[in-house]
Amino acid sequence: MIINTEQLLKGIIKLASDRQVKFMEVCGTHTVSIARSGINGILPENVRLVSGPGCPVCVTPQDYIDKAIYLSTLNDIIISTFGDLIRVPGTEKSLEMRRSEGSDIRVVYSPAQSLKICRDNPDKKIVFLAVGFETTIPTITGTMEMAIREHIKNFYILCAHKVVPPALEALATSADLDIDGFILPGHVSAIIGIKPYEFLASRLKKACVISGFEPEQILESIFRLLYQISKQDYRVENKYRGTVDYEGNKKALMSIEKFFEPSDSIWRGIGNIPASGLRLKKEFVFFDIESVIKIPPQDSIEPKGCRCGDVLKGLIEPTECPLFGRSCTYENPVGACMVSSEGSCAAYYKYSVKRKGNGKTG
């Protein structure tokens, strides 16, 4: 039994000895763990890890940020949001800049905190910026349940929820990526389970492992991906034991299904992916701020020179972006991937670059 890092590495080297492979870690927390622990530096050169679109803030399109900034200019609006989102640059400015100019933008640690703001400001519309994958969505549906139960009428969301499996299909079938296997996200999988990924193995012949977040767990997952490829026995293995069930968290899934239905969605850098987003069902559309305020079309433009989209697709590493570590730093981000704590560029900047002793290009 492989039980430690040294044995795992020996097993990885042996299985990878005669092949070039590319694996994508989908979760931003995996990306951070890989960068922090230096896993890329100890793998054989023919085993390449690329980061995928596992950061919900990063994949939120520029148009959404600009819509949120527009709403923040209205006198009867208070924006509530998780902290990372306020630093994401819009076409002209960020929510953080709008806040410094006087807009009422409040950072919350839970969507439910928005309801207190609603109670304290009954004459205002409180708009929560609903960005996130399946892990976060049940916290939004729970907040809407509370709002209904407490007869709170001034709580709204600006919805940009996305679901992971359709995006994985788009990446797995992309000719320019040629992904051999996926390190699947632990947190999302705790909600949706194993079943939604099975098409990747059965139909698309991709090796798949749901991984925990410790470095040794990630190495074990890489070993299992290589083992599947060596045997041409493709399946979805669960190495995040005790957390992920085959059917997922049924209560959370029922809550999502109650309020939302699938919709097409734009992912930054990837484009429109069918059925990869969620929209409120008709009976709950009164929570949608766009049902009561007409937001004008946004002339959204990506930052010049930023290759965040290519990073999110796994086409390049962050250090290959010409802005990385120069005009784009964690302290002064140009692209969304440098903003979020789970962003690939932020992870590389904070860990990989410092490890190599170079504060600019890595």
C-alpha positions as YAML, in Angstrom:
chain: A
units: angstrom
residues:
- id: 1
  name: MET
  ca: [0.00, 0.00, 0.00]
- id: 2
  name: ILE
  ca: [1.27, 3.45, -0.92]
- id: 3
  name: ILE
  ca: [1.31, 5.37, 2.33]
- id: 4
  name: ASN
  ca: [3.77, 8.26, 2.12]
- id: 5
  name: THR
  ca: [5.10, 10.95, -0.19]
- id: 6
  name: GLU
  ca: [8.28, 9.09, -1.14]
- id: 7
  name: GLN
  ca: [6.39, 5.96, -2.14]
- id: 8
  name: LEU
  ca: [3.78, 8.01, -4.00]
- id: 9
  name: LEU
  ca: [6.46, 9.77, -6.03]
- id: 10
  name: LYS
  ca: [8.16, 6.49, -6.88]
- id: 11
  name: GLY
  ca: [4.82, 5.11, -8.03]
- id: 12
  name: ILE
  ca: [4.08, 8.22, -10.09]
- id: 13
  name: ILE
  ca: [7.50, 8.11, -11.77]
- id: 14
  name: LYS
  ca: [7.11, 4.43, -12.59]
- id: 15
  name: LEU
  ca: [3.61, 4.79, -14.07]
- id: 16
  name: ALA
  ca: [4.53, 7.93, -16.03]
- id: 17
  name: SER
  ca: [7.84, 6.64, -17.36]
- id: 18
  name: ASP
  ca: [6.72, 6.08, -20.96]
- id: 19
  name: ARG
  ca: [4.02, 8.70, -21.48]
- id: 20
  name: GLN
  ca: [3.30, 12.42, -21.54]
- id: 21
  name: VAL
  ca: [0.20, 13.30, -19.53]
- id: 22
  name: LYS
  ca: [-1.70, 16.46, -18.69]
- id: 23
  name: PHE
  ca: [-4.02, 16.62, -15.69]
- id: 24
  name: MET
  ca: [-6.25, 19.52, -14.75]
- id: 25
  name: GLU
  ca: [-7.02, 20.40, -11.17]
- id: 26
  name: VAL
  ca: [-10.44, 22.01, -11.26]
- id: 27
  name: CYS
  ca: [-10.72, 23.47, -7.76]
- id: 28
  name: GLY
  ca: [-9.06, 26.72, -6.78]
- id: 29
  name: THR
  ca: [-8.26, 25.32, -3.35]
- id: 30
  name: HIS
  ca: [-6.33, 22.51, -5.04]
- id: 31
  name: THR
  ca: [-4.44, 25.10, -7.08]
- id: 32
  name: VAL
  ca: [-3.43, 26.93, -3.91]
- id: 33
  name: SER
  ca: [-2.34, 23.70, -2.19]
- id: 34
  name: ILE
  ca: [-0.29, 22.63, -5.22]
- id: 35
  name: ALA
  ca: [1.43, 26.02, -5.44]
- id: 36
  name: ARG
  ca: [2.03, 26.31, -1.69]
- id: 37
  name: SER
  ca: [3.47, 22.80, -1.33]
- id: 38
  name: GLY
  ca: [5.57, 22.89, -4.52]
- id: 39
  name: ILE
  ca: [4.02, 19.73, -5.99]
- id: 40
  name: ASN
  ca: [4.72, 20.87, -9.56]
- id: 41
  name: GLY
  ca: [8.41, 21.06, -8.74]
- id: 42
  name: ILE
  ca: [8.69, 17.43, -7.64]
- id: 43
  name: LEU
  ca: [6.66, 15.74, -10.36]
- id: 44
  name: PRO
  ca: [8.45, 14.24, -13.36]
- id: 45
  name: GLU
  ca: [8.60, 16.61, -16.34]
- id: 46
  name: ASN
  ca: [6.27, 14.44, -18.40]
- id: 47
  name: VAL
  ca: [3.46, 14.83, -15.84]
- id: 48
  name: ARG
  ca: [1.99, 18.29, -16.24]
- id: 49
  name: LEU
  ca: [-0.64, 19.89, -14.02]
- id: 50
  name: VAL
  ca: [-2.72, 22.73, -15.39]
- id: 51
  name: SER
  ca: [-5.22, 24.84, -13.49]
- id: 52
  name: GLY
  ca: [-8.84, 24.92, -14.57]
- id: 53
  name: PRO
  ca: [-11.78, 27.28, -14.02]
- id: 54
  name: GLY
  ca: [-12.19, 26.38, -10.36]
- id: 55
  name: CYS
  ca: [-12.47, 29.90, -8.99]
- id: 56
  name: PRO
  ca: [-16.04, 31.26, -9.23]
- id: 57
  name: VAL
  ca: [-14.91, 34.88, -8.93]
- id: 58
  name: CYS
  ca: [-12.42, 34.35, -11.75]
- id: 59
  name: VAL
  ca: [-14.89, 32.85, -14.22]
- id: 60
  name: THR
  ca: [-17.53, 35.52, -13.59]
- id: 61
  name: PRO
  ca: [-17.61, 37.55, -16.82]
- id: 62
  name: GLN
  ca: [-16.71, 41.23, -17.09]
- id: 63
  name: ASP
  ca: [-20.31, 42.08, -17.99]
- id: 64
  name: TYR
  ca: [-21.51, 40.90, -14.56]
- id: 65
  name: ILE
  ca: [-18.95, 43.06, -12.73]
- id: 66
  name: ASP
  ca: [-20.01, 46.08, -14.77]
- id: 67
  name: LYS
  ca: [-23.70, 45.38, -13.99]
- id: 68
  name: ALA
  ca: [-22.89, 45.27, -10.28]
- id: 69
  name: ILE
  ca: [-20.98, 48.54, -10.54]
- id: 70
  name: TYR
  ca: [-23.95, 50.14, -12.32]
- id: 71
  name: LEU
  ca: [-26.29, 49.04, -9.55]
- id: 72
  name: SER
  ca: [-23.92, 50.48, -6.95]
- id: 73
  name: THR
  ca: [-24.45, 53.96, -8.47]
- id: 74
  name: LEU
  ca: [-28.20, 53.93, -7.72]
- id: 75
  name: ASN
  ca: [-29.34, 55.76, -4.58]
- id: 76
  name: ASP
  ca: [-31.85, 53.14, -3.41]
- id: 77
  name: ILE
  ca: [-29.40, 50.20, -3.69]
- id: 78
  name: ILE
  ca: [-27.10, 48.65, -1.11]
- id: 79
  name: ILE
  ca: [-24.74, 45.99, -2.46]
- id: 80
  name: SER
  ca: [-23.75, 43.07, -0.23]
- id: 81
  name: THR
  ca: [-21.02, 40.73, -1.38]
- id: 82
  name: PHE
  ca: [-18.23, 38.40, -0.42]
- id: 83
  name: GLY
  ca: [-14.91, 40.20, -0.08]
- id: 84
  name: ASP
  ca: [-13.00, 38.93, -3.12]
- id: 85
  name: LEU
  ca: [-15.51, 40.30, -5.60]
- id: 86
  name: ILE
  ca: [-15.10, 43.96, -4.68]
- id: 87
  name: ARG
  ca: [-11.49, 43.98, -5.94]
- id: 88
  name: VAL
  ca: [-12.22, 42.49, -9.38]
- id: 89
  name: PRO
  ca: [-11.61, 45.23, -11.97]
- id: 90
  name: GLY
  ca: [-14.56, 46.15, -14.13]
- id: 91
  name: THR
  ca: [-14.17, 47.83, -17.47]
- id: 92
  name: GLU
  ca: [-13.57, 51.24, -15.88]
- id: 93
  name: LYS
  ca: [-13.33, 50.67, -12.13]
- id: 94
  name: SER
  ca: [-13.95, 48.12, -9.37]
- id: 95
  name: LEU
  ca: [-16.60, 47.91, -6.67]
- id: 96
  name: GLU
  ca: [-13.87, 48.81, -4.21]
- id: 97
  name: MET
  ca: [-13.30, 52.05, -6.08]
- id: 98
  name: ARG
  ca: [-17.05, 52.71, -6.16]
- id: 99
  name: ARG
  ca: [-17.18, 52.20, -2.39]
- id: 100
  name: SER
  ca: [-14.40, 54.76, -1.90]
- id: 101
  name: GLU
  ca: [-16.48, 57.17, -3.99]
- id: 102
  name: GLY
  ca: [-19.48, 56.79, -1.70]
- id: 103
  name: SER
  ca: [-21.47, 53.79, -2.90]
- id: 104
  name: ASP
  ca: [-22.96, 51.65, -0.14]
- id: 105
  name: ILE
  ca: [-21.17, 48.33, -0.67]
- id: 106
  name: ARG
  ca: [-20.89, 45.98, 2.28]
- id: 107
  name: VAL
  ca: [-18.78, 42.86, 2.66]
- id: 108
  name: VAL
  ca: [-20.58, 39.95, 4.33]
- id: 109
  name: TYR
  ca: [-19.31, 36.55, 5.38]
- id: 110
  name: SER
  ca: [-22.64, 34.82, 4.79]
- id: 111
  name: PRO
  ca: [-25.53, 35.73, 2.46]
- id: 112
  name: ALA
  ca: [-27.84, 35.56, 5.49]
- id: 113
  name: GLN
  ca: [-26.11, 38.64, 6.92]
- id: 114
  name: SER
  ca: [-27.75, 40.56, 4.08]
- id: 115
  name: LEU
  ca: [-31.12, 40.06, 5.77]
- id: 116
  name: LYS
  ca: [-30.07, 42.18, 8.76]
- id: 117
  name: ILE
  ca: [-29.14, 44.92, 6.31]
- id: 118
  name: CYS
  ca: [-32.63, 44.51, 4.82]
- id: 119
  name: ARG
  ca: [-34.28, 44.91, 8.22]
- id: 120
  name: ASP
  ca: [-32.15, 47.93, 9.10]
- id: 121
  name: ASN
  ca: [-32.81, 49.61, 5.72]
- id: 122
  name: PRO
  ca: [-36.44, 48.91, 4.77]
- id: 123
  name: ASP
  ca: [-36.45, 51.78, 2.24]
- id: 124
  name: LYS
  ca: [-33.51, 50.31, 0.29]
- id: 125
  name: LYS
  ca: [-33.11, 47.38, -2.09]
- id: 126
  name: ILE
  ca: [-30.40, 45.07, -0.79]
- id: 127
  name: VAL
  ca: [-28.68, 43.24, -3.65]
- id: 128
  name: PHE
  ca: [-26.46, 40.26, -2.85]
- id: 129
  name: LEU
  ca: [-23.96, 39.42, -5.59]
- id: 130
  name: ALA
  ca: [-24.76, 35.73, -6.05]
- id: 131
  name: VAL
  ca: [-21.52, 34.36, -7.47]
- id: 132
  name: GLY
  ca: [-20.49, 30.78, -6.83]
- id: 133
  name: PHE
  ca: [-20.58, 27.09, -7.69]
- id: 134
  name: GLU
  ca: [-22.67, 24.32, -6.16]
- id: 135
  name: THR
  ca: [-20.83, 24.70, -2.85]
- id: 136
  name: THR
  ca: [-22.13, 28.23, -2.29]
- id: 137
  name: ILE
  ca: [-25.57, 28.06, -3.89]
- id: 138
  name: PRO
  ca: [-27.33, 26.33, -0.94]
- id: 139
  name: THR
  ca: [-26.34, 29.26, 1.29]
- id: 140
  name: ILE
  ca: [-28.19, 31.56, -1.14]
- id: 141
  name: THR
  ca: [-31.27, 29.35, -1.29]
- id: 142
  name: GLY
  ca: [-31.26, 29.15, 2.50]
- id: 143
  name: THR
  ca: [-31.21, 32.94, 2.66]
- id: 144
  name: MET
  ca: [-34.14, 33.18, 0.26]
- id: 145
  name: GLU
  ca: [-36.04, 30.67, 2.40]
- id: 146
  name: MET
  ca: [-35.44, 32.89, 5.43]
- id: 147
  name: ALA
  ca: [-36.51, 36.00, 3.53]
- id: 148
  name: ILE
  ca: [-39.79, 34.32, 2.55]
- id: 149
  name: ARG
  ca: [-40.41, 33.04, 6.07]
- id: 150
  name: GLU
  ca: [-39.72, 36.44, 7.63]
- id: 151
  name: HIS
  ca: [-41.66, 38.38, 4.94]
- id: 152
  name: ILE
  ca: [-38.58, 40.39, 3.94]
- id: 153
  name: LYS
  ca: [-39.46, 42.09, 0.67]
- id: 154
  name: ASN
  ca: [-36.31, 44.08, -0.11]
- id: 155
  name: PHE
  ca: [-33.78, 41.26, -0.56]
- id: 156
  name: TYR
  ca: [-32.59, 40.62, -4.12]
- id: 157
  name: ILE
  ca: [-29.78, 38.81, -5.92]
- id: 158
  name: LEU
  ca: [-27.80, 39.52, -9.05]
- id: 159
  name: CYS
  ca: [-27.32, 35.95, -10.16]
- id: 160
  name: ALA
  ca: [-24.16, 34.51, -11.73]
- id: 161
  name: HIS
  ca: [-24.30, 30.99, -10.32]
- id: 162
  name: LYS
  ca: [-22.53, 28.31, -12.32]
- id: 163
  name: VAL
  ca: [-22.40, 24.51, -12.16]
- id: 164
  name: VAL
  ca: [-19.23, 22.55, -12.76]
- id: 165
  name: PRO
  ca: [-19.98, 19.39, -14.81]
- id: 166
  name: PRO
  ca: [-20.97, 21.16, -18.09]
- id: 167
  name: ALA
  ca: [-17.76, 23.20, -17.94]
- id: 168
  name: LEU
  ca: [-15.73, 20.01, -17.51]
- id: 169
  name: GLU
  ca: [-17.37, 18.57, -20.61]
- id: 170
  name: ALA
  ca: [-16.43, 21.69, -22.57]
- id: 171
  name: LEU
  ca: [-12.83, 21.41, -21.39]
- id: 172
  name: ALA
  ca: [-12.62, 17.65, -21.89]
- id: 173
  name: THR
  ca: [-13.78, 17.94, -25.50]
- id: 174
  name: SER
  ca: [-11.60, 20.96, -26.34]
- id: 175
  name: ALA
  ca: [-9.12, 19.97, -29.06]
- id: 176
  name: ASP
  ca: [-6.54, 22.56, -28.02]
- id: 177
  name: LEU
  ca: [-6.36, 21.32, -24.42]
- id: 178
  name: ASP
  ca: [-5.96, 17.54, -24.72]
- id: 179
  name: ILE
  ca: [-6.64, 16.82, -21.05]
- id: 180
  name: ASP
  ca: [-5.91, 13.23, -19.96]
- id: 181
  name: GLY
  ca: [-7.59, 13.40, -16.56]
- id: 182
  name: PHE
  ca: [-9.14, 15.59, -13.90]
- id: 183
  name: ILE
  ca: [-8.44, 16.14, -10.23]
- id: 184
  name: LEU
  ca: [-12.05, 16.81, -9.35]
- id: 185
  name: PRO
  ca: [-13.09, 19.39, -6.74]
- id: 186
  name: GLY
  ca: [-13.68, 18.14, -3.23]
- id: 187
  name: HIS
  ca: [-16.02, 20.87, -2.01]
- id: 188
  name: VAL
  ca: [-18.30, 20.85, -5.06]
- id: 189
  name: SER
  ca: [-18.35, 17.05, -5.01]
- id: 190
  name: ALA
  ca: [-19.53, 17.08, -1.39]
- id: 191
  name: ILE
  ca: [-22.69, 18.72, -2.74]
- id: 192
  name: ILE
  ca: [-23.25, 17.04, -6.11]
- id: 193
  name: GLY
  ca: [-21.69, 13.63, -5.40]
- id: 194
  name: ILE
  ca: [-19.91, 11.27, -7.79]
- id: 195
  name: LYS
  ca: [-22.68, 10.51, -10.27]
- id: 196
  name: PRO
  ca: [-22.64, 13.80, -12.29]
- id: 197
  name: TYR
  ca: [-19.01, 13.20, -13.35]
- id: 198
  name: GLU
  ca: [-19.41, 9.66, -14.66]
- id: 199
  name: PHE
  ca: [-19.83, 10.77, -18.27]
- id: 200
  name: LEU
  ca: [-16.22, 11.99, -18.21]
- id: 201
  name: ALA
  ca: [-14.96, 8.45, -17.67]
- id: 202
  name: SER
  ca: [-17.57, 6.36, -19.49]
- id: 203
  name: ARG
  ca: [-18.14, 8.50, -22.59]
- id: 204
  name: LEU
  ca: [-15.08, 10.73, -22.84]
- id: 205
  name: LYS
  ca: [-12.51, 8.24, -21.49]
- id: 206
  name: LYS
  ca: [-10.93, 10.66, -19.03]
- id: 207
  name: ALA
  ca: [-9.33, 9.52, -15.80]
- id: 208
  name: CYS
  ca: [-11.02, 11.16, -12.80]
- id: 209
  name: VAL
  ca: [-10.27, 11.34, -9.08]
- id: 210
  name: ILE
  ca: [-12.08, 13.39, -6.45]
- id: 211
  name: SER
  ca: [-9.31, 14.59, -4.18]
- id: 212
  name: GLY
  ca: [-8.85, 16.03, -0.74]
- id: 213
  name: PHE
  ca: [-6.67, 19.09, -0.30]
- id: 214
  name: GLU
  ca: [-3.59, 17.94, 1.59]
- id: 215
  name: PRO
  ca: [-0.48, 17.58, -0.61]
- id: 216
  name: GLU
  ca: [-0.27, 13.84, 0.00]
- id: 217
  name: GLN
  ca: [-3.93, 13.44, -0.96]
- id: 218
  name: ILE
  ca: [-3.27, 15.30, -4.20]
- id: 219
  name: LEU
  ca: [-0.23, 13.12, -4.94]
- id: 220
  name: GLU
  ca: [-2.31, 10.02, -4.27]
- id: 221
  name: SER
  ca: [-4.90, 11.32, -6.74]
- id: 222
  name: ILE
  ca: [-2.21, 11.89, -9.40]
- id: 223
  name: PHE
  ca: [-1.00, 8.33, -8.84]
- id: 224
  name: ARG
  ca: [-4.55, 6.99, -9.27]
- id: 225
  name: LEU
  ca: [-5.04, 9.01, -12.46]
- id: 226
  name: LEU
  ca: [-1.88, 7.49, -13.90]
- id: 227
  name: TYR
  ca: [-2.96, 4.04, -12.80]
- id: 228
  name: GLN
  ca: [-6.30, 4.40, -14.58]
- id: 229
  name: ILE
  ca: [-4.52, 5.48, -17.77]
- id: 230
  name: SER
  ca: [-2.04, 2.62, -17.56]
- id: 231
  name: LYS
  ca: [-4.90, 0.11, -17.32]
- id: 232
  name: GLN
  ca: [-7.22, 2.05, -19.65]
- id: 233
  name: ASP
  ca: [-9.78, 1.61, -16.90]
- id: 234
  name: TYR
  ca: [-11.47, 4.99, -16.69]
- id: 235
  name: ARG
  ca: [-13.67, 5.73, -13.73]
- id: 236
  name: VAL
  ca: [-14.47, 8.36, -11.12]
- id: 237
  name: GLU
  ca: [-12.55, 7.45, -7.99]
- id: 238
  name: ASN
  ca: [-13.38, 9.08, -4.69]
- id: 239
  name: LYS
  ca: [-10.29, 9.83, -2.61]
- id: 240
  name: TYR
  ca: [-12.08, 12.42, -0.49]
- id: 241
  name: ARG
  ca: [-13.48, 9.67, 1.66]
- id: 242
  name: GLY
  ca: [-16.00, 10.39, 4.37]
- id: 243
  name: THR
  ca: [-17.06, 13.64, 2.69]
- id: 244
  name: VAL
  ca: [-18.37, 12.72, -0.77]
- id: 245
  name: ASP
  ca: [-21.26, 10.34, -1.39]
- id: 246
  name: TYR
  ca: [-22.36, 8.88, -4.71]
- id: 247
  name: GLU
  ca: [-25.67, 10.80, -4.74]
- id: 248
  name: GLY
  ca: [-24.30, 13.93, -3.07]
- id: 249
  name: ASN
  ca: [-26.02, 16.04, -0.44]
- id: 250
  name: LYS
  ca: [-29.67, 15.43, -1.27]
- id: 251
  name: LYS
  ca: [-31.00, 18.19, 0.97]
- id: 252
  name: ALA
  ca: [-28.73, 20.79, -0.62]
- id: 253
  name: LEU
  ca: [-29.54, 19.56, -4.14]
- id: 254
  name: MET
  ca: [-33.28, 19.71, -3.44]
- id: 255
  name: SER
  ca: [-32.90, 23.29, -2.23]
- id: 256
  name: ILE
  ca: [-31.06, 24.28, -5.40]
- id: 257
  name: GLU
  ca: [-33.66, 22.55, -7.57]
- id: 258
  name: LYS
  ca: [-36.49, 24.30, -5.72]
- id: 259
  name: PHE
  ca: [-35.29, 27.80, -6.57]
- id: 260
  name: PHE
  ca: [-33.21, 27.47, -9.73]
- id: 261
  name: GLU
  ca: [-33.31, 25.96, -13.21]
- id: 262
  name: PRO
  ca: [-30.47, 25.43, -15.71]
- id: 263
  name: SER
  ca: [-29.52, 28.15, -18.16]
- id: 264
  name: ASP
  ca: [-26.72, 28.85, -20.58]
- id: 265
  name: SER
  ca: [-23.92, 30.87, -19.03]
- id: 266
  name: ILE
  ca: [-20.85, 32.86, -20.07]
- id: 267
  name: TRP
  ca: [-17.59, 31.81, -18.45]
- id: 268
  name: ARG
  ca: [-14.70, 34.24, -18.58]
- id: 269
  name: GLY
  ca: [-12.15, 32.94, -21.09]
- id: 270
  name: ILE
  ca: [-14.27, 29.97, -22.16]
- id: 271
  name: GLY
  ca: [-17.41, 31.57, -23.53]
- id: 272
  name: ASN
  ca: [-20.99, 30.37, -23.51]
- id: 273
  name: ILE
  ca: [-21.48, 26.87, -22.09]
- id: 274
  name: PRO
  ca: [-24.97, 25.39, -22.45]
- id: 275
  name: ALA
  ca: [-26.79, 24.57, -19.19]
- id: 276
  name: SER
  ca: [-23.78, 25.60, -17.11]
- id: 277
  name: GLY
  ca: [-25.55, 28.37, -15.23]
- id: 278
  name: LEU
  ca: [-28.61, 28.76, -13.06]
- id: 279
  name: ARG
  ca: [-31.49, 31.21, -13.16]
- id: 280
  name: LEU
  ca: [-34.33, 31.70, -10.74]
- id: 281
  name: LYS
  ca: [-37.51, 29.82, -11.52]
- id: 282
  name: LYS
  ca: [-40.54, 31.91, -12.46]
- id: 283
  name: GLU
  ca: [-42.16, 31.53, -9.06]
- id: 284
  name: PHE
  ca: [-39.07, 33.05, -7.40]
- id: 285
  name: VAL
  ca: [-38.09, 35.62, -10.02]
- id: 286
  name: PHE
  ca: [-39.13, 38.39, -7.60]
- id: 287
  name: PHE
  ca: [-35.72, 37.86, -5.95]
- id: 288
  name: ASP
  ca: [-33.99, 38.83, -9.23]
- id: 289
  name: ILE
  ca: [-32.93, 42.48, -9.15]
- id: 290
  name: GLU
  ca: [-33.07, 42.51, -12.95]
- id: 291
  name: SER
  ca: [-36.82, 41.85, -12.71]
- id: 292
  name: VAL
  ca: [-37.35, 45.24, -11.01]
- id: 293
  name: ILE
  ca: [-34.47, 47.35, -12.35]
- id: 294
  name: LYS
  ca: [-33.60, 47.49, -16.04]
- id: 295
  name: ILE
  ca: [-29.82, 47.41, -16.23]
- id: 296
  name: PRO
  ca: [-28.63, 48.97, -19.51]
- id: 297
  name: PRO
  ca: [-26.38, 46.91, -21.80]
- id: 298
  name: GLN
  ca: [-22.79, 47.10, -20.62]
- id: 299
  name: ASP
  ca: [-20.00, 47.93, -23.05]
- id: 300
  name: SER
  ca: [-17.66, 45.57, -21.26]
- id: 301
  name: ILE
  ca: [-14.04, 45.24, -22.34]
- id: 302
  name: GLU
  ca: [-11.43, 42.85, -20.94]
- id: 303
  name: PRO
  ca: [-8.23, 44.50, -19.66]
- id: 304
  name: LYS
  ca: [-5.73, 44.97, -22.49]
- id: 305
  name: GLY
  ca: [-3.01, 42.34, -22.45]
- id: 306
  name: CYS
  ca: [-4.64, 40.26, -19.70]
- id: 307
  name: ARG
  ca: [-4.64, 36.52, -20.48]
- id: 308
  name: CYS
  ca: [-6.81, 35.48, -17.56]
- id: 309
  name: GLY
  ca: [-9.08, 33.61, -19.98]
- id: 310
  name: ASP
  ca: [-6.23, 31.44, -21.25]
- id: 311
  name: VAL
  ca: [-5.16, 30.71, -17.67]
- id: 312
  name: LEU
  ca: [-8.70, 29.60, -16.80]
- id: 313
  name: LYS
  ca: [-8.76, 27.24, -19.79]
- id: 314
  name: GLY
  ca: [-5.41, 25.73, -18.83]
- id: 315
  name: LEU
  ca: [-3.79, 26.92, -22.06]
- id: 316
  name: ILE
  ca: [-1.00, 28.83, -20.30]
- id: 317
  name: GLU
  ca: [0.49, 29.12, -16.85]
- id: 318
  name: PRO
  ca: [0.03, 32.45, -15.07]
- id: 319
  name: THR
  ca: [3.70, 33.35, -15.52]
- id: 320
  name: GLU
  ca: [3.21, 33.25, -19.30]
- id: 321
  name: CYS
  ca: [0.88, 36.25, -19.16]
- id: 322
  name: PRO
  ca: [2.87, 39.38, -20.09]
- id: 323
  name: LEU
  ca: [1.25, 41.33, -17.24]
- id: 324
  name: PHE
  ca: [1.99, 38.80, -14.50]
- id: 325
  name: GLY
  ca: [4.16, 40.25, -11.73]
- id: 326
  name: ARG
  ca: [4.67, 43.45, -13.68]
- id: 327
  name: SER
  ca: [1.57, 45.61, -14.03]
- id: 328
  name: CYS
  ca: [-0.58, 42.83, -12.50]
- id: 329
  name: THR
  ca: [0.24, 41.94, -8.90]
- id: 330
  name: TYR
  ca: [-1.80, 40.72, -5.95]
- id: 331
  name: GLU
  ca: [-1.63, 44.20, -4.48]
- id: 332
  name: ASN
  ca: [-2.72, 45.84, -7.77]
- id: 333
  name: PRO
  ca: [-4.57, 43.23, -9.83]
- id: 334
  name: VAL
  ca: [-5.44, 43.74, -13.48]
- id: 335
  name: GLY
  ca: [-7.26, 40.45, -14.01]
- id: 336
  name: ALA
  ca: [-9.72, 38.46, -11.90]
- id: 337
  name: CYS
  ca: [-7.32, 35.52, -11.55]
- id: 338
  name: MET
  ca: [-4.99, 37.70, -9.51]
- id: 339
  name: VAL
  ca: [-7.78, 38.90, -7.18]
- id: 340
  name: SER
  ca: [-9.38, 35.87, -5.60]
- id: 341
  name: SER
  ca: [-7.60, 33.87, -2.93]
- id: 342
  name: GLU
  ca: [-8.41, 30.83, -5.10]
- id: 343
  name: GLY
  ca: [-7.22, 32.40, -8.36]
- id: 344
  name: SER
  ca: [-4.41, 30.67, -10.23]
- id: 345
  name: CYS
  ca: [-2.43, 33.88, -10.75]
- id: 346
  name: ALA
  ca: [-2.74, 34.82, -7.08]
- id: 347
  name: ALA
  ca: [-1.56, 31.35, -6.04]
- id: 348
  name: TYR
  ca: [1.44, 31.48, -8.38]
- id: 349
  name: TYR
  ca: [2.30, 35.01, -7.30]
- id: 350
  name: LYS
  ca: [2.13, 34.26, -3.57]
- id: 351
  name: TYR
  ca: [3.83, 30.86, -3.60]
- id: 352
  name: SER
  ca: [5.56, 29.72, -6.78]
- id: 353
  name: VAL
  ca: [7.22, 33.03, -7.63]
- id: 354
  name: LYS
  ca: [8.47, 33.62, -4.10]
- id: 355
  name: ARG
  ca: [9.84, 30.10, -3.94]
- id: 356
  name: LYS
  ca: [11.95, 30.79, -7.03]
- id: 357
  name: GLY
  ca: [13.17, 34.05, -5.55]
- id: 358
  name: ASN
  ca: [11.89, 36.23, -8.37]
- id: 359
  name: GLY
  ca: [9.24, 38.84, -7.60]
- id: 360
  name: LYS
  ca: [8.41, 39.58, -11.24]
- id: 361
  name: THR
  ca: [8.25, 36.81, -13.79]
- id: 362
  name: GLY
  ca: [8.64, 33.53, -11.93]
...
